Amino acid sequence: MRHITHMTWINKTWIANFALLAATALASLLVGTAHAAAPGITGPNFDLTAVPGYISQPDGSSIYSWGYGCNTAPNGFAPATITNASCPAGAMQLPGPTLIVNQGDIVIVTLHNNLPAAAGNTSILFPGFNVTATGGTAGLLAQEAANLGTVTYTFVASTPGTHAYYSGTQGDLQVEMGLYGALIVLPTNGNSVPAGYATPANLPATCHAHSAGATATLPNGDPDFRLAASAYNHPAACYDREYLFQFSEIDPVIHQQAQAQAALPCTQPTGCMVVATEPYVPAYYIVNGRSMPDLMDPNYAVQYPHQPYNGNPHMHPGELVLLRVIGTGRWQHPFHEHGNHVRVLARDGNLLLTPSSNKLAGPLLFTTTTTPGMALDGIFQWTGKGLNWDVYAHADGITADTCVPDANGYYTTGSGAPLTAPNYFEWCADHKKPLEAKPFGQVGSGGPVSLPDPNILANGPWYGGSPYLGPDATARAVGSTPIPPSGTVGNPSDEAGFAYMWHSHNEREITTNNAFPGGMMMMMLVDPWVFSIIEAN
């Protein structure tokens, strides 16, 4: 996989200097820890409600919205290693609860319509599944629940992978107002390594069994925040970490019209609101119900009672990271993951395979464009290959770690490296290659990278200021003027990492109500293997 540029050097509680390291005004804004995964509620029976509420935006706005929520307490939460999970009875959330089931389950979803009477009927579509419904009344696309009524949907979770669910009633209004969510179907192999997998000679194992308990761990000893051992029943669909991203947008004028008419008396199944949904002029661009920087706060953070899910990917070099990406709303959003391309596994639960050899055939994407209503699963991997310098600073004469290449050129268990090696998964072709022979601004002096002048970038107590990964990285990042300046680092010396901006490639969509930065933007953090990634709240 090809390396893509735009990288910032940071520590665990970090300030993300992005936009080519120029946005120094953000120094106090982007402090936060990394908490992410694909959290949700477990089935196969779900008791949901459609109900109004308010969501917040970083500009201080409180936006009247509708959302699905838990009508009663759910059966449970996953992954079990995430703490403080909640789905309060009778409260909306945006997006709706992520529904987690197993392939082959008979899924039963009961929907209670607690929207204002003026909104009329509502419903849920589960695209890709054969759904039967009881109760309610027939609608254009689905059986609908009348105001204060219920309808129950039943289907077999026949197809694994990531799927969308959303309202099938007045979609231009109800989906815009927030009636959508994600359904994750775990494959039949569940917690086991998929059939047919074998670790190649002289390479690391890429498939690991999964334990669903709260004390489950990965082979390196880190807590296991996965939902399963693999995304599909295929040996190439294994992964080490996973994240769910649901992209949508908000036109506040539509929400204001709905709020103004919410109290209208009404008995019509089509509702009594007259809301102009065109022209469509979004002002807020959200991922998992939040905009940057709120997006990078923890899952289930108390300051967002109706927006429980975040977006904050976090990984070690070489780990296989499963991205579950869903487009909702009306627009396509070109999601660009800096650091590498994404190998697509499947679309809407359908693995992309060669017809004869049954090998993965999905494209390698520069942006995972989010088509409305479509879900995709893909694998992202950051390795450091192509940076063209030793990211662990072995050339400085301080660190003495070795680098024995495996069959692919990395220092892994396949070449005898322990998982506790400070430079596990180092690209050995760059081992001991200096970053630059001379300090700042002298690329021609023998190194590929010019370090930024510390006088013009945003240093602070959380900025690592180091171009290196791992223990004592900041101590090794020195020149005629040390980076960072003495006394400005307050984090553990074993954790210095790299950060990449993940964002929409539509520039307007990285604003919040026309103010930059905001919108569909987050930071991906790469940490050395010696640092344990803890994604519990």
C-alpha positions in Angstrom: 0.0 0.0 0.0 1.3 3.4 -0.9 2.1 6.0 1.7 0.2 9.3 1.5 1.6 12.5 3.0 0.3 15.1 5.5 1.5 14.0 8.9 1.8 15.7 12.2 3.9 14.4 15.2 2.1 14.2 18.5 1.8 12.5 21.9 -1.1 10.7 23.5 -3.1 13.6 24.7 -2.4 15.6 21.6 -2.8 18.8 19.7 -3.3 18.2 16.0 -1.4 20.7 14.0 -3.0 20.3 10.6 -3.5 22.2 7.4 0.2 21.8 6.7 1.1 22.6 10.3 -0.2 26.2 9.8 -3.4 26.3 12.0 -1.7 27.4 15.1 -4.9 28.9 16.5 -6.2 25.4 17.2 -3.6 24.6 19.8 -6.0 24.9 22.7 -8.9 23.4 20.8 -7.7 20.0 19.8 -6.6 18.5 23.1 -8.2 15.1 23.6 -7.6 11.4 24.1 -8.3 8.7 21.5 -11.4 6.7 22.1 -13.1 4.9 19.3 -14.4 1.5 18.1 -17.7 0.4 16.7 -19.9 0.5 19.8 -23.6 -0.5 19.8 -26.3 -2.5 21.4 -26.7 -6.3 21.0 -29.7 -8.2 19.8 -31.3 -10.1 18.2 -34.3 -8.4 19.8 -34.5 -4.6 19.7 -37.1 -2.2 21.2 -36.7 1.2 19.6 -38.5 4.5 19.6 -38.6 7.4 17.2 -38.6 10.6 19.3 -37.6 14.2 19.0 -34.7 15.9 20.8 -31.8 18.2 20.3 -28.2 17.8 19.2 -25.3 20.2 19.7 -22.8 21.6 17.3 -19.4 23.2 18.0 -20.6 26.7 17.1 -23.0 26.5 20.1 -26.1 25.7 18.1 -28.7 23.4 19.6 -30.5 21.8 16.6 -34.0 20.3 16.9 -33.8 16.7 15.5 -35.5 13.4 15.4 -33.8 10.1 16.1 -34.1 6.5 16.9 -33.4 5.5 20.5 -34.0 2.7 23.0 -37.6 2.4 24.1 -36.5 0.1 26.9 -33.1 -1.0 28.1 -31.2 -3.0 25.5 -30.1 -6.6 25.8 -26.5 -5.5 26.2 -23.7 -3.4 24.7 -20.7 -4.3 22.6 -17.7 -4.3 22.6 -17.7 -5.3 26.3 -14.4 -3.6 26.8 -16.0 -0.1 26.4 -17.2 1.3 29.7 -20.0 3.7 30.4 -22.1 2.6 27.5 -25.7 3.8 27.6 -28.9 4.0 25.7 -31.4 5.7 27.9 -35.0 4.6 27.7 -37.2 7.0 25.7 -34.4 9.3 24.6 -33.4 9.9 21.0 -29.9 9.6 19.6 -28.3 10.6 16.4 -27.4 8.4 14.6 -29.7 5.7 16.0 -28.2 2.9 18.1 -25.9 0.6 16.2 -27.6 -2.8 16.1 -25.2 -5.7 16.5 -26.3 -9.2 15.6 -24.9 -12.5 14.4 -25.3 -13.9 11.0 -28.3 -16.3 10.9 -30.1 -14.5 13.8 -33.8 -13.9 13.5 -33.8 -10.2 14.2 -36.9 -8.6 15.7 -37.1 -4.8 15.8 -40.2 -3.1 17.4 -40.6 0.6 16.6 -42.6 3.0 18.7 -43.6 6.2 17.0 -43.2 9.0 19.6 -42.6 11.7 17.1 -44.9 14.8 17.2 -48.4 14.0 15.8 -47.7 16.6 13.1 -44.9 14.4 11.8 -47.3 11.6 10.9 -46.3 8.0 10.5 -42.8 6.7 10.5 -41.0 3.4 9.7 -37.6 1.7 9.3 -36.1 0.2 6.1 -33.5 -2.6 6.4 -32.1 -2.7 2.8 -30.7 -6.0 1.7 -32.9 -8.2 3.9 -36.3 -9.8 3.4 -38.4 -8.1 6.1 -41.8 -9.1 7.3 -43.9 -6.7 9.5 -46.7 -7.0 11.9 -48.9 -4.2 13.2 -49.0 -0.7 11.9 -50.3 0.3 8.5 -49.0 -0.1 5.0 -46.8 2.7 3.6 -45.2 3.3 0.3 -41.9 1.5 1.2 -42.5 -0.2 4.5 -45.1 -0.9 7.2 -45.5 2.2 9.2 -46.2 3.0 12.8 -48.9 5.7 13.4 -48.4 8.4 16.0 -48.1 6.7 19.4 -48.4 3.3 17.6 -46.0 0.5 17.0 -44.8 -1.8 14.2 -42.6 -4.8 14.4 -40.1 -5.9 11.8 -38.6 -9.4 11.5 -35.9 -10.6 9.2 -33.0 -13.1 9.1 -29.6 -11.6 9.3 -28.5 -13.5 6.3 -25.6 -11.3 5.1 -22.7 -10.3 7.3 -21.0 -7.0 7.2 -22.0 -3.3 7.7 -25.5 -2.2 6.7 -27.6 1.0 6.9 -31.1 1.3 8.3 -33.3 4.4 8.0 -36.8 5.7 7.8 -38.9 4.6 4.8 -41.5 7.4 5.3 -41.1 10.9 3.8 -37.4 10.2 3.5 -36.5 13.7 2.4 -37.7 15.0 5.8 -37.4 12.1 8.2 -33.9 11.0 7.2 -32.7 14.6 7.1 -34.2 15.0 10.7 -32.0 12.1 11.9 -33.9 8.9 11.5 -31.0 6.6 10.5 -28.5 4.2 12.0 -26.2 1.2 11.4 -26.7 -2.5 11.5 -23.6 -4.7 11.9 -23.9 -8.4 11.2 -21.1 -10.5 12.5 -20.1 -13.6 10.4 -20.9 -17.2 11.3 -17.3 -17.9 12.2 -17.9 -15.3 15.0 -15.0 -15.3 17.3 -12.9 -18.0 15.5 -10.2 -17.6 12.9 -11.9 -18.1 9.5 -11.7 -21.5 7.8 -8.8 -21.7 5.3 -6.5 -19.2 7.0 -2.9 -20.2 7.5 0.0 -17.9 8.5 2.4 -17.6 5.6 6.0 -18.6 6.2 8.2 -15.9 7.5 5.3 -13.5 8.0 3.3 -12.4 11.0 -0.1 -13.9 11.8 -2.9 -11.6 10.6 -5.9 -13.5 12.0 -6.5 -13.8 15.7 -9.3 -15.4 17.6 -11.7 -13.1 19.5 -13.1 -13.2 22.9 -16.2 -11.2 23.6 -15.5 -10.7 27.3 -14.6 -7.5 29.1 -11.1 -8.8 29.7 -10.4 -9.9 26.1 -7.0 -9.1 24.8 -5.1 -9.1 21.5 -1.9 -11.2 21.1 0.2 -8.2 22.1 -1.7 -7.9 25.4 -3.8 -4.8 24.5 -7.6 -4.9 25.2 -9.6 -6.3 22.3 -12.1 -3.8 21.1 -13.2 -5.8 18.0 -16.7 -7.2 17.5 -15.4 -10.4 15.9 -12.2 -12.0 14.5 -13.1 -11.1 10.9 -15.6 -9.0 9.1 -16.6 -11.8 6.8 -16.2 -15.6 6.5 -13.1 -15.1 4.5 -9.4 -15.5 5.6 -8.5 -12.1 4.1 -11.2 -10.3 6.1 -9.4 -10.5 9.5 -8.6 -7.3 11.3 -7.1 -5.9 14.5 -9.2 -2.8 15.1 -12.4 -1.4 13.7 -14.2 1.9 13.4 -17.7 2.9 12.2 -18.2 6.2 10.4 -21.7 7.4 9.3 -21.7 10.5 7.1 -24.6 12.9 6.8 -25.3 16.6 6.7 -27.9 19.0 8.2 -29.8 21.9 6.6 -30.8 23.9 9.7 -33.6 25.6 7.9 -35.5 22.3 7.5 -35.0 21.5 11.2 -36.3 25.0 12.1 -39.4 24.5 10.0 -40.1 21.2 11.6 -39.6 22.6 15.1 -42.0 25.5 14.4 -44.7 23.1 13.3 -44.1 20.3 15.8 -47.0 21.3 18.0 -49.7 21.4 15.3 -52.7 19.1 16.0 -52.9 16.4 13.5 -54.5 13.0 12.8 -53.3 12.5 9.3 -51.0 9.5 8.6 -49.0 11.8 6.2 -48.6 14.4 8.9 -49.6 18.0 8.9 -46.2 19.7 8.4 -45.5 21.7 5.3 -41.7 21.7 5.2 -39.7 22.8 2.2 -36.9 20.3 1.7 -35.6 22.1 -1.4 -33.5 24.0 -2.1 -31.2 22.0 0.1 -28.5 24.1 1.8 -26.6 22.2 4.5 -24.6 24.1 7.1 -23.4 21.2 9.3 -21.5 18.2 8.1 -21.4 15.4 10.6 -19.8 12.0 11.2 -21.5 9.8 13.7 -23.7 12.7 14.7 -20.9 15.0 15.6 -18.6 17.6 13.9 -14.9 18.2 14.6 -13.7 18.8 17.3 -16.7 17.2 19.2 -16.1 14.2 17.0 -12.9 13.4 18.8 -14.3 13.4 22.3 -15.0 9.9 23.8 -17.9 7.6 23.0 -20.8 8.2 25.4 -19.4 11.5 26.5 -21.8 13.2 28.9 -21.7 16.5 27.1 -23.4 14.9 24.1 -26.4 13.0 25.6 -28.0 12.5 22.2 -24.8 11.9 20.2 -23.0 9.0 21.8 -20.6 7.9 19.0 -17.3 9.5 18.1 -14.7 9.2 15.3 -11.1 8.9 16.5 -9.1 6.1 14.8 -6.1 4.8 16.6 -3.6 2.1 15.6 -0.2 0.6 15.7 2.1 0.3 12.6 1.1 -2.7 10.6 -2.3 -3.4 12.2 -5.2 -4.2 9.9 -7.9 -1.7 10.6 -11.5 -2.4 9.5 -13.3 0.7 8.4 -17.1 0.5 8.3 -18.3 3.5 6.3 -22.0 4.4 5.6 -23.4 7.3 3.6 -26.7 8.7 4.8 -28.4 12.0 4.1 -28.5 13.2 0.4 -25.0 14.0 -0.6 -21.9 12.0 -1.5 -19.0 12.7 0.8 -15.4 12.0 -0.4 -13.9 10.6 2.8 -10.1 10.8 2.5 -7.9 8.8 4.9 -4.4 10.2 4.9 -1.6 7.8 5.5 -2.7 5.1 2.9 -5.4 4.0 0.6 -8.2 1.7 1.7 -8.7 -1.7 0.3 -12.5 -2.3 -0.1 -13.7 -5.6 1.1 -17.4 -5.4 0.5 -20.3 -3.1 -0.4 -23.6 -3.5 1.4 -22.5 -6.8 2.9 -21.4 -8.2 -0.5 -17.8 -9.4 -0.6 -16.0 -8.3 -3.8 -14.3 -11.5 -4.9 -12.8 -12.9 -8.1 -15.2 -15.4 -9.7 -12.8 -18.3 -10.0 -10.1 -18.0 -7.2 -12.4 -16.5 -4.5 -9.8 -13.9 -3.8 -10.5 -10.3 -2.7 -11.1 -8.1 -5.7 -12.1 -4.8 -4.2 -10.4 -1.6 -5.4 -7.8 0.4 -3.5 -9.3 3.8 -2.9 -7.8 7.2 -2.4 -11.2 8.4 -1.0 -14.0 6.1 0.2 -16.8 8.1 -1.3 -20.0 7.7 0.7 -23.0 7.2 -1.5 -26.3 7.9 0.3 -27.8 4.7 1.6 -24.7 2.6 0.8 -22.3 0.9 3.2 -18.8 -0.4 2.6 -16.2 -2.3 4.5 -12.5 -1.7 3.9 -9.1 -2.4 5.4 -6.7 0.4 6.2 -3.0 -0.2 7.2 -0.3 2.2 8.1 3.3 0.8 8.0 5.7 3.7 7.5 7.0 2.2 4.3 7.9 5.0 1.9 8.7 7.7 4.5 12.3 7.3 3.5 13.8 7.8 7.0 14.1 5.7 10.2 10.9 6.6 12.1 12.5 5.1 15.3 15.7 7.3 15.1 18.1 4.4 15.2 20.5 6.5 13.2 21.0 8.8 16.2 23.3 6.5 18.0 21.0 6.4 21.1 18.6 3.6 20.2 20.1 0.2 19.4 17.1 -1.9 18.3 17.8 -4.3 15.4 15.6 -4.7 12.3 15.5 -8.1 10.6 13.2 -8.1 7.6 10.5 -10.7 7.2 9.4 -11.9 3.7 7.7 -8.5 3.1 10.5 -6.4 4.5 9.2 -5.6 7.9 10.5 -6.4 11.4 7.8 -8.8 12.7 7.2 -12.1 14.4 7.9 -13.6 11.0 11.5 -12.5 11.3 11.9 -13.2 15.0 10.7 -9.9 16.5 8.8 -10.1 19.8 5.5 -8.2 19.9 7.1 -6.1 22.7 9.9 -4.8 20.4 9.9 -1.0 20.5 10.2 -0.9 16.7 7.9 -3.8 15.9 6.7 -3.6 12.2 9.5 -1.2 11.2 10.2 -1.0 7.5 13.8 -2.4 7.6 14.9 -0.7 4.3 14.8 2.6 6.2 16.6 1.2 9.3 19.3 3.7 10.4 18.5 6.0 7.5 18.8 9.6 9.0 16.0 12.0 8.8 18.3 14.8 7.9 22.1 15.4 8.3 21.6 19.0 9.3 18.8 20.8 11.2 15.9 22.9 10.0 15.3 23.9 6.4 18.3 22.1 4.8 16.7 19.3 2.8 19.7 19.3 0.4 22.1 18.4 3.2 21.3 14.7 3.0 17.9 14.0 4.3 14.4 13.7 2.8 12.5 15.9 5.2 12.9 19.5 6.5 11.9 19.7 10.1 9.7 22.7 10.9 11.2 25.7 12.7 9.9 25.5 16.3 9.5 29.3 16.2 6.6 29.1 13.7 4.6 26.0 14.7 2.3 25.5 17.7 4.2 24.0 20.5 2.5 23.3 23.8 2.3 20.9 26.7 0.7 18.2 24.5 2.6 18.6 21.2 5.3 15.9 20.9 7.3 17.9 18.4 9.1 14.8 17.3 9.4 13.1 13.9 10.0 9.7 15.7 7.9 7.0 17.2 8.2 5.5 20.6 10.3 5.7 23.7 12.3 8.9 24.2 11.3 10.2 20.8 11.3 13.8 22.0 14.7 13.4 23.5 16.0 12.3 20.1 14.4 15.1 18.2 17.1 17.7 18.7 19.0 20.0 16.5 20.6 23.4 16.9 17.2 24.3 18.5 15.6 21.3 20.3 12.2 20.2 19.2 10.1 20.7 21.3 11.6 23.5 23.4 12.7 22.4 26.8 9.9 21.9 29.4 7.0 21.8 27.0 6.3 18.1 26.9 4.1 16.7 29.6 3.3 13.2 28.3 4.8 9.7 28.8 8.1 9.4 27.0 7.2 6.0 25.6 4.3 7.1 23.4 5.2 9.8 20.9 3.1 9.1 17.8 2.1 10.3 14.3 -1.2 11.8 13.4 -2.9 12.1 10.1 -6.0 14.1 9.2 -9.0 12.1 8.0 -11.6 14.3 6.4 -14.0 15.1 3.6 -12.2 16.1 0.4 -15.0 18.6 -0.2 -13.5 21.7 1.4 -16.9 23.1 2.4 -17.6 20.0 4.4 -14.7 20.6 6.8 -16.4 23.7 8.1 -19.1 24.1 10.7 -21.7 26.7 9.6 -19.0 28.1 7.2 -16.4 28.4 9.9 -13.1 26.4 9.5 -12.1 24.0 11.0 -15.0 21.8 11.7 -17.4 19.4 10.0 -16.2 16.1 8.6 -12.7 16.1 10.1 -10.9 13.9 12.6 -7.3 12.8 13.3 -5.9 9.3 13.0 -3.2 8.5 15.5 -0.4 6.0 15.0 1.3 4.8 18.2 4.3 2.5 18.6 3.6 -1.1 19.6 5.1 -0.6 23.0 2.3 1.8 23.9 -1.0 0.1 24.8 -4.0 1.6 23.0 -6.9 1.7 25.5 -10.2 2.7 23.8 -12.4 2.3 26.8 -13.9 5.5 28.1 
